[in-house]
Amino acid sequence: MAASSIAAFWAVSVLLVLVPGADWAYAITAGLRDRSVLPAVGGLMLGYVGLTLVVVAGVAALVASNPAVLTALTVLGALYLVRLGVLTLLRPAAPASAEPSEVPAGAGAGARLLKGAGISGLNPKALLLYLALLPQFAAAHAGGSSWPLAAQIAVLGLVHMANCGAVYTGVGVLARTVLRARPVVARAVTRVSGAAMILIGALLLWERLVP
């Protein structure tokens, strides 16, 4: 698998992870209310493990046998990126305003783990990333790679999980001292991510729809 494909997907993944959403809200809540943020972040990553397995088991074979599916998924993912970018620029989120977690502060690590898995596994942003964008980056070099398409998707899924683990752990640990005390930092990160997503979505649409 080409290193350029992995690097390109890593960049897109980082931009998506940096946009505040349900995962951010849960990580921040865990950082502010729990003794350790690790069970919550571990649950979020567990949800992405499930999504990766779903894509490897089904979508990989479908994309490999029907290129039109890849085009449709890519267009869907690109439109989603543009929409997310526009909404992000219009309404930059302040993570400090996240809603409290439904899991009580005294709940056990297992409850926080399952809560995190449910949040990430059912997150629309994550679903579209895995179903639309992830196969796109894997299939880009499938013809000249000795790696099976499913193996490429699994690697990219691990890349995204690593990004999530690093960012969400940092968000939870620094929630009090950075994000809550300096909401302007969160808004700046959100605006930069939104502009970049609009650009990436437009480029994907151009690549797929313009002869």
Backbone torsions as a table, in degrees:
resi	resn	phi	psi	omega
1	MET	NA	134.2	-175.5
2	ALA	-68.8	137.2	178.4
3	ALA	-63.5	-29.3	-179.9
4	SER	-64.3	-36.3	178.1
5	SER	-66.7	-42.6	178.8
6	ILE	-63.5	-43.4	-179.4
7	ALA	-65.2	-41.1	180.0
8	ALA	-64.7	-43.5	178.8
9	PHE	-66.5	-38.7	178.1
10	TRP	-57.1	-43.8	-179.3
11	ALA	-63.2	-44.9	178.4
12	VAL	-63.7	-42.3	-179.9
13	SER	-60.8	-43.8	179.5
14	VAL	-60.7	-44.3	179.9
15	LEU	-60.3	-42.3	179.4
16	LEU	-66.3	-41.5	-178.5
17	VAL	-66.5	-32.0	-177.4
18	LEU	-75.0	-15.2	178.1
19	VAL	-80.2	120.0	-178.3
20	PRO	-59.2	140.8	178.9
21	GLY	-162.5	-153.5	-178.1
22	ALA	-61.9	-40.0	179.4
23	ASP	-62.8	-44.0	177.6
24	TRP	-59.4	-46.1	-177.8
25	ALA	-58.0	-42.3	-178.7
26	TYR	-70.1	-41.0	178.8
27	ALA	-64.4	-40.4	178.8
28	ILE	-65.1	-44.8	179.1
29	THR	-60.3	-42.7	178.2
30	ALA	-63.1	-40.2	179.2
31	GLY	-65.3	-32.9	-177.8
32	LEU	-86.1	-26.9	-171.3
33	ARG	-114.6	-25.3	-175.2
34	ASP	-99.0	156.4	178.1
35	ARG	-67.6	-35.6	178.3
36	SER	-133.8	140.3	179.3
37	VAL	-86.0	-10.7	-173.0
38	LEU	-62.5	-43.0	178.0
39	PRO	-59.9	-40.9	-180.0
40	ALA	-66.0	-46.6	179.5
41	VAL	-66.1	-38.6	176.8
42	GLY	-61.1	-36.8	177.1
43	GLY	-66.7	-41.5	177.2
44	LEU	-60.0	-42.8	179.9
45	MET	-69.0	-32.9	177.2
46	LEU	-62.1	-38.7	176.3
47	GLY	-61.4	-37.8	178.5
48	TYR	-72.0	-29.4	173.5
49	VAL	-60.5	-44.6	179.2
50	GLY	-62.4	-42.1	179.1
51	LEU	-64.8	-39.1	178.5
52	THR	-62.4	-43.1	-179.9
53	LEU	-64.9	-37.3	178.4
54	VAL	-63.5	-44.4	-178.8
55	VAL	-66.8	-43.7	179.7
56	VAL	-61.7	-38.7	-175.7
57	ALA	-76.7	-31.7	-172.9
58	GLY	-122.7	-56.7	-173.3
59	VAL	-66.3	-34.8	-179.0
60	ALA	-58.5	-46.8	-179.9
61	ALA	-67.4	-38.2	-180.0
62	LEU	-64.4	-43.9	-179.9
63	VAL	-65.9	-40.3	-178.4
64	ALA	-64.3	-32.5	-176.2
65	SER	-93.1	-14.0	-176.2
66	ASN	-142.5	94.3	-178.1
67	PRO	-59.7	-27.0	179.8
68	ALA	-63.1	-31.3	177.8
69	VAL	-64.3	-41.3	179.1
70	LEU	-61.9	-42.7	178.7
71	THR	-61.4	-46.1	-179.5
72	ALA	-62.7	-44.0	179.9
73	LEU	-66.1	-38.6	179.3
74	THR	-64.3	-44.6	178.1
75	VAL	-61.4	-43.7	177.9
76	LEU	-59.6	-46.4	179.9
77	GLY	-64.8	-39.6	179.3
78	ALA	-64.9	-44.7	177.7
79	LEU	-61.5	-38.7	177.6
80	TYR	-63.5	-42.0	179.3
81	LEU	-62.1	-44.2	179.3
82	VAL	-62.5	-45.7	179.8
83	ARG	-61.1	-45.5	179.7
84	LEU	-62.5	-41.1	179.2
85	GLY	-63.1	-44.2	179.4
86	VAL	-62.8	-47.2	179.9
87	LEU	-62.7	-35.7	179.5
88	THR	-66.1	-41.5	178.7
89	LEU	-68.4	-37.9	-179.0
90	LEU	-72.9	-37.4	-177.7
91	ARG	-132.1	72.9	179.6
92	PRO	-60.2	125.3	-174.3
93	ALA	-78.5	145.9	171.9
94	ALA	-107.2	105.2	-176.0
95	PRO	-56.4	-24.4	-178.8
96	ALA	-64.3	-16.3	-178.5
97	SER	-91.9	12.1	-177.8
98	ALA	-60.3	146.6	179.6
99	GLU	-71.9	148.1	177.5
100	PRO	-60.7	151.6	179.7
101	SER	-70.6	151.1	176.6
102	GLU	-76.6	-16.2	179.7
103	VAL	-83.8	123.6	-178.8
104	PRO	-58.3	153.5	-177.3
105	ALA	-59.0	-30.8	-177.2
106	GLY	-91.3	5.1	-177.6
107	ALA	-64.7	154.7	-178.0
108	GLY	-73.9	169.0	-179.0
109	ALA	-62.3	-34.9	-179.9
110	GLY	-63.3	-41.3	178.7
111	ALA	-64.8	-41.1	179.1
112	ARG	-67.8	-35.5	178.2
113	LEU	-63.1	-47.8	-179.4
114	LEU	-66.7	-37.8	177.7
115	LYS	-61.2	-45.1	179.5
116	GLY	-62.7	-41.3	179.5
117	ALA	-62.8	-38.8	178.6
118	GLY	-68.1	-38.8	-179.1
119	ILE	-64.8	-49.6	-177.6
120	SER	-74.8	-36.8	-178.0
121	GLY	-67.3	-25.6	-179.6
122	LEU	-109.0	9.5	-179.1
123	ASN	-73.1	119.6	-178.9
124	PRO	-56.6	-36.8	178.7
125	LYS	-61.5	-42.1	179.8
126	ALA	-69.6	-40.0	180.0
127	LEU	-60.4	-44.7	-179.4
128	LEU	-70.4	-35.2	176.4
129	LEU	-59.6	-47.6	-175.2
130	TYR	-74.8	-36.1	-176.0
131	LEU	-84.8	-28.0	-175.4
132	ALA	-109.4	-52.2	-173.1
133	LEU	-82.6	-39.4	-176.4
134	LEU	-61.7	-47.4	175.9
135	PRO	-62.0	-31.0	179.1
136	GLN	-61.0	-46.9	-178.1
137	PHE	-71.8	-32.9	178.2
138	ALA	-70.7	-43.8	-175.6
139	ALA	-73.4	-16.1	-176.6
140	ALA	-59.3	-30.0	-178.8
141	HIS	-124.4	18.3	-176.2
142	ALA	-63.0	-37.0	-176.7
143	GLY	-65.1	-34.4	-177.5
144	GLY	-105.3	14.1	-178.0
145	SER	-109.7	146.0	176.7
146	SER	-83.3	-6.0	179.9
147	TRP	-84.4	135.4	172.3
148	PRO	-61.8	151.4	-178.6
149	LEU	-58.7	-40.0	179.8
150	ALA	-62.3	-38.3	179.3
151	ALA	-66.8	-38.8	177.8
152	GLN	-63.1	-42.9	179.3
153	ILE	-63.1	-39.9	178.8
154	ALA	-62.1	-41.3	179.2
155	VAL	-64.0	-45.2	179.2
156	LEU	-65.3	-34.8	175.1
157	GLY	-62.1	-39.7	177.0
158	LEU	-65.5	-37.3	177.7
159	VAL	-60.8	-45.8	179.9
160	HIS	-65.2	-40.8	179.0
161	MET	-62.7	-39.0	178.1
162	ALA	-63.6	-42.4	176.5
163	ASN	-60.3	-46.0	179.8
164	CYS	-60.9	-45.8	-178.6
165	GLY	-60.4	-43.6	-178.2
166	ALA	-68.4	-47.3	-175.8
167	VAL	-69.6	-45.7	-175.8
168	TYR	-69.8	-32.5	174.6
169	THR	-64.7	-45.1	177.7
170	GLY	-63.1	-40.2	178.9
171	VAL	-61.2	-44.8	-179.0
172	GLY	-66.6	-44.2	-176.9
173	VAL	-68.1	-38.5	-175.8
174	LEU	-97.1	8.4	-175.7
175	ALA	-54.5	-47.1	-177.2
176	ARG	-67.5	-46.4	-169.8
177	THR	-84.1	-25.0	-176.2
178	VAL	-113.2	-64.7	-171.5
179	LEU	-68.1	-39.9	-177.9
180	ARG	-78.5	-38.4	-178.3
181	ALA	-79.1	-26.5	-177.0
182	ARG	-131.7	73.2	-178.1
183	PRO	-62.2	-21.3	179.2
184	VAL	-62.7	-31.1	178.4
185	VAL	-65.1	-44.3	179.5
186	ALA	-63.5	-40.4	179.7
187	ARG	-66.2	-37.5	179.5
188	ALA	-65.4	-44.2	178.3
189	VAL	-61.5	-40.2	-179.5
190	THR	-64.5	-43.1	-178.6
191	ARG	-65.4	-42.5	178.9
192	VAL	-63.2	-43.5	179.1
193	SER	-63.5	-40.0	-179.9
194	GLY	-62.9	-45.0	179.3
195	ALA	-63.5	-41.1	-179.7
196	ALA	-65.7	-37.2	-179.9
197	MET	-67.6	-37.0	176.2
198	ILE	-61.0	-43.6	179.9
199	LEU	-63.4	-45.6	-179.2
200	ILE	-64.4	-43.2	178.9
201	GLY	-62.3	-41.6	178.8
202	ALA	-64.1	-40.2	179.1
203	LEU	-65.4	-39.4	178.2
204	LEU	-65.1	-41.3	177.8
205	LEU	-63.6	-42.6	178.6
206	TRP	-60.8	-43.7	-177.6
207	GLU	-64.1	-37.9	-174.4
208	ARG	-88.6	-30.8	-171.0
209	LEU	-106.0	-20.6	-178.9
210	VAL	-94.6	122.7	-178.6
211	PRO	-61.0	NA	NA
